[in-house]
Amino acid sequence: MGHHETSMNRINSSDGLLSRLWRRLRPFYLKYLYLLRFPEETPFLHPELSVTDEGYRIGKEARCGLASRQARKNANQLIKHIPSTVDQNAIHIVFPPLMPWGAMMQRPHHIARFFARAGAVCWFGIPRYVQKPPNPVCIEEDGVFTLKEPFRLLNGLPNENIWFWISSPLDVYLLDTFKKAHCVYDVYDHPQLHRSYGKALLEDHHRLIQEADIVTASAEALKEEIQPIRPDVILVKNGVYTEDFQDGKDITDVLTSKDLEFTNRYKSTVIYAGALAPWFDWDLLALAADTNPDIGFLLIGAHMEGDAENDKRFPPSCENLWSLCKRRNIHWGKSKAYRELPGYLNLADAAIIPFKTNDIMDAVSPVKLFEYAAMGLPVISTDLRECRQEELCTVCKDADKFASALPAACEKGKEEYFRNQQKQLVQTRTWEKRLRPVYDAILGTPKGKVSSEI
């Protein structure tokens, strides 16, 4: 018995030592994980990087350390990969690593494209987990370059010409690390939609609002919230490049046979193109599909609550999607590249924005609304504030009205006159018209804050 007790004491002592060792090593382990896959960049998080102030702080410190190390490196190795036609004295806009380039095109991608067309040079940082590109610097469009070490480049550029386009409070460290550079803080979602929302994130959010040279907001609700702190906040709603959606009929080669077979089974097709994220109203779509068995519902987009793309059995976190896909008239086509989107929208007679409704979602300006309209589709949306202000869509106050509005919308989408009208209306919602005031403000900013008279 004594020998057994001695053995147990040794095991307990060993467990205690391991526990103490783990507590010491845990922060370094978390930073290592964060450097590989930032929470901002992938939905498939390690459980340790959950919604906590600790996880947020670790992530911010990791990003700051990475930027500082890059900035100390010699820039010559990168500069030799930059075309000689790039104007060193132009405005250079740096987008900190947040998301990949090329698959899903979101607000930051479209903003970079606009600034490049306006005459700036845009450096779009790509996450570390993305497959190694063929060159340290890749040309995506004229004036838009992607690279994994954007901060290393800064040693070779005039500080007074550098602007950071910050979209996440995680990048607040740029205010201290590169003090001579300017920055725009673009608030395009309510802070509570951030997966690491908490006191630490909110403090950084407020600091960026106060100290950024220019502050922009994507929705009226966000502008109203920011305005008491920054009266000069610029409203920059989402928009569209209409030219990207003019040739949908000519790129049907990108469509998969399963997607085509599904749409051919139904007289009418309703499409949703976007992330299947926590704000997606699963119950609403289930009701709409059950109410309209003769309409096919095509869902295009990444599932953000689990790795359903690579698991045919649907993991527990994908239960909502699995439940929807049991219905004969719902088909999930998985995520598609931006260039494929017009071909898929061309299959549809109407499009939907089935988001949950609350104060947080009232601060959302859906990019997809303008992309749908650019293809001439009628749009049915839940009662979101930004959609209520738009004549491009029909807003439904409850689930029953949403479901019952779809048959008429599909019939309207078959009318050439209506489609042409939608395309004409959306011409006033282009990224060029949305972003021009911001670029003018950048050009007119020597130092300090911009004027509110824009």
N, C-alpha and C positions, 0 to 999 in steps of 0.2 A: 504493500500500500504506500509506504514511504517513497519507494522508487517511482511509483506512478505519480504521486503528488509532485515530486521533484521534476519529472518530465513535463508535467502540465505547467509548472511555474516557468520552466525554460521557454515553452511555447508561448505563454502569455507575455513573457519578457520580450521575446522575439517579435511578437505582434505589436507590442508597444513601441519598439524600436523602429519597425517598419512604418507604423503610423506617423511617428515623429518625422521620419525621413521623408515620407510622402507629403506631409504638410510643408516641408521646406522646398521640396522639388516641384510641387504642384503649380505654383505661379509660372515657373520656367516652362513646364510642360504645356500649360495653357497658351503661353506666348508662342511656342513652337507650332501648336495647332492653328493658332490664329494667323500666323504668317503664311501657312499653307492655304487656309481657306477662311477668308474674312467673312463674318456674318453678313456683311452688306452684299457679298458677292455670290453666295450660294444658299439655297433654302435647306440644304441637308447638313444641319449643324451637329457637332459633337454635343452630347448632353451637358458636358461641363461648361459650354459656352451658351448658357441659357440666358433668359432675360433677367440679368442682375446687374447692379452697379459695378460689382467686381469684374464681371465679364466685359462690360463696356470699357472700364478703365484699362484692363489688360489689353484689349483690342486697340485702344487709342495709343497706349504706350508702345505697342508693337509697331504700329504704323509710323509713329514719330521716330522710333529708332531706325526703322528701315529707310525713311526719308533722309535722316541725318547721315547715315552711312553712304547712301547714294550721293548726297551733295558733296561729300568729302572726296569722292573719286574723281579722277581726271576725266574731263569731258571729251578729250580728243578722239578716243576710240568710237564714241557715238557720232561726233560731228562729221567724221569721214564718211559715214553712211547717209548723210543728209545731202540732198541735191544742191548743187551750187546756186541754183535759181532761188533758193529760199532767202528772203530778205532778212538779214540779221536785225535791221532797224525797224521792222514791222512790229505791230502788236503781237505778242506771243501769249497764247492762252493755254494754260496747263490744267488738265483735268486729272486730279489724283486718282490712282487705281480704285475703281469701284465696280466695274462690270466689263465683260468682254466686248469686243467689237465684232459685228457681222451677223450674228444670229438674230436675237431680239434687238430691235432698234427702239430705244427709249428716249426720254426727254434729253438727257445729256448728249446722246449721239446726234440728235437732230440739231441741237444748239451748236455743237462743234461744226457740223456741216454748214450751218448758216454763216458763222463767223469766218470760216475759210472762204466762202464765196464772197463775203463782204471785204476781204483783203487781209484778214489776220492769218496767223499761222497757229494751228491747233495741235497740241501734243496730248494725246489721249492715253493715259496710263492704263495698262491692262493688268489684271490680277496675276499673282504668282502661280496660281494653280492652272492657268491656261497653258495649253501645249506650247512648247518653245517655238517662237516664230522663226521663219527662215533667216531673217536678218534682225540685228538689234533695233533697227528702225524700219518700219514698214509703211509704205504709202497706201492709204485707204481711198482717199480722194485727193484732188488737187488742194493742197493746203492742210490736209488732215493726216497726221502721222500717229501710229500706235507704237508704243515701246513699253518695256517692262521696268525701265529705270528712268522715269521722267525727271526725277529730281537731280540725277547726275548731269543732265543736260544743262542745268541752270548755270553751271560754272562758265559756260561758253556763250551766254547771252547777256545783253545789257539789263541790269536789274530794273531800271526804270520802265522797260518795255514789257515786263512780265506781269501777267495777271493769272491768279488762280481762280478757277470756277469750282466753288465748293458746294456740294449738294448734301453733305452729311456732317452733323456735329462732330463725328469722329475725327475730322480733319481740322479741328480748331487749332491744333499745334502749329499749323502753317503760319499763323499770325506771329508766333514767336520765333520759329525756325528761319523764316525768310522775311525779315522785317522790312526790307526795302521794296518788296514786291507788293502789288495791289491785289485785292481779292473781291470777288462777287460771291455773296452767299445767296444761293437759289433755294428757296423753301418751296418744294413742290409736293410735299405731303405733310399732314399734321404730325408733329413729333410723336404722338401716341401710336402711330402706325409703325414706328421704328421698333424692331424686335427687342432692342435693349433699352426701351424707354424707362426712365427713372430719374432720380434727382441729379445724378452726374451728367446725364445727357442733356437735361433741361438747362443746367447751368451753362454748358457749352453752347447750346442753341441760343440762349440769350446773349452770351458774350459775342457770338458771331453777328447777331443782329445789331449790336451796339457798335462793333469795331470794324466791320467790313466796309470797304469803300462804297460798294453798291449792294443793296438788298433787293431781291426780286421775290415775288410770290405768284404762284400759279393759279390761285383762286381768290375770289372776293373774300371768303371767310378768313383765309390766311392773311390777306392784306389788312383786314380790319383788326386782326389780333396783333399784328406787327406794328401797325401805324402809331399807337401811343408811344412806342419806343423809338421808331424810325419813321417820322412823318414823310420822308422822301422815298419810301418803299415804292418800287415800280411793279405794277400788275402786268405779268407776262403769262397769259393763259396759253395752254397747249395749242398746237396748230398742226399743219399738215403740209407736205410737199405734194401738191396735186399732180405734178408730173410723174411721180412714182406710181400713180394709180390709173394712168391713162391707157395702159396696154394690157389690162387683165385678161382680155380675150385671146391675147397672143402668147400667153405663157402657160397654157393648160398642160404642157409637158411635165410640169413640176408636180402635178397631182398624182396621188397614189391610186391604184386600182380599187382598194377598199373604200377610199373616200368617194370616188366616183360611183361605185356600185351602190353605196348608201344613198347618195343624193338622187340617183336615178330611180330609186324605189318610190319616191314621193313626188306628188304634184307640186308641192312647195317646200322650200328649205329655208330655215332660219339659222343664222350663224352667230356664234360668239367667238371672237378672236382676242385672246388675252390670257393673263395668268389666272389659273384656278387657285386662288389664294384665300386666306381667311375671310376676306370681305365678300367673297362670292356667295350668293344666296342659293344654296343647294335646294332647299325646300321650295323656293319660288319656281325654280326651273323644273322640279319634279311635277309640281302642280300644272305648269304650262304644258308639259309634255303629255300628262294624263288627260288634260282638257282638250288637247288638239292631237289626237292619234294619227291624223292624216298629214301632219306636218313633220318633216324630218328636222331634228335639231343637231347641227354639226358644231362640235366644240373643238376649237383650235387653240392650243396654248399649253404651257408647262404647268404641271401640277406642283403646287408649292408647299404641300403638306406631307410629302413623303416621296420616295423614289418609285412612283408608279410607272415611269418610263421604262425601267429596267426589271420590273418584277411583274410577271404575268399573273401571279396569284393575288396581287393587290395586298400590300401590307396593311396592318390595322389602321395606320395613319391615313390610308386612302379609302376608308370605308364609305365616305360620302360619294366619292367618284364611282366606286364599285356599285353602290346602290343605284346611282343614276344610270349607269351603263347596262343594268339589267333590263331596262326598258328598250323595247324593240326600236322605237323612233328616236333614240339618242345614240350618237356615235362620237367617240373621242378620237380625233385625228392626231393627238399628241402635239408637241411643239413644232413650229415651222419657222423657217428663216424669213426675215422681213421681205426679201425679194419674192418669196412664194406667196405672200399674203394677197396680192391682187388676184392671182389665179383662183384662190379659194373664195374670196369675196365675190368673184364673178359667178360662182355656183349658186349664190344665195338670192332669195327674193326679199329678205328683210334681215335686219341685224338687231341684236339685243345688248343691253347693259344691265345684267341682273345682279346688281350690287345690293348689299344690305344698306339700310338707311338709318343714320344716326348723325349726331353733331360732327363726329370725326369724318364721316364719309361726305358730309356737306362741304368739306375742304378739298375734295378731290375733283380735278378737272380731267376727265377721261380722254386720253389721246385717241383712243379707238373711235370715239364719236366722229371726229373729223376725218379719220381714215375711212370709216363706213360711208360717210357722206360724199367723200371724193370719188367713190365708186357708184354714187347715185342711189344708195340703198336707203329705204325708210328705216328709222331707228326707233325702237321702243326701249324706254329706260324706266328704272324705278325712280322714286321721288328724290333725286339728288338736286341740291341747290344749283349747281353749275349747269345741269341739264334743263332745269326749269327756265333758265335764262336764254336758252337756245331754241331758235325756230327750226333747227335741223332735226329735232327729235320730238317724239310724243312721250310725255311723262305720265306714268300711271301711279295713282296714290296707294293702291293695294294690290295684293297678289291676284285676286280674281279679275280685276280690271286689266292687269298686265297680260294674263292668259287670254282673255277675251279679245284683246286688241290685236293679237297676232294674225288671225286670218285676213282681216282687212288690210293690215300692213303688207302682207304677202301679195295680195292682189294689186295694191298700189305700186309695189316694187316691180311688177310686170309691165307697168306703163312707161313708155319711153319719155313722155312729157314730164312725168314726175322725176325720173332719174336725171334728166337734163336740168331740171329746176334745182335739185339738190347740189349738183355739180357747180351750178352757177353761184348758189348761196355760199358754198364753202370757199370760194375764191377770196373772200374777205377774211378768212381765218388761216391764212398761210403763215408759216414760220417767219417768212420775210417781214410781214406786217407786224407780227407779235414782237420780234426781237430787234427791229431797227432802232427803237428808242434806247435800248440797252447799249447797243454798239455806239450810238451817238454819245451816250453818257460816258462810255469808256474813252472815246476819243477826246472828250472834253474834260477829262479828269487829270490834272497835273499831279496833285497830291490831295489827300484828305477826302472828305465826303462830297458826293455830287449834289447839285441843286435839285430840289423837288420840282422845279419848273421844266417839265419835259413834254 
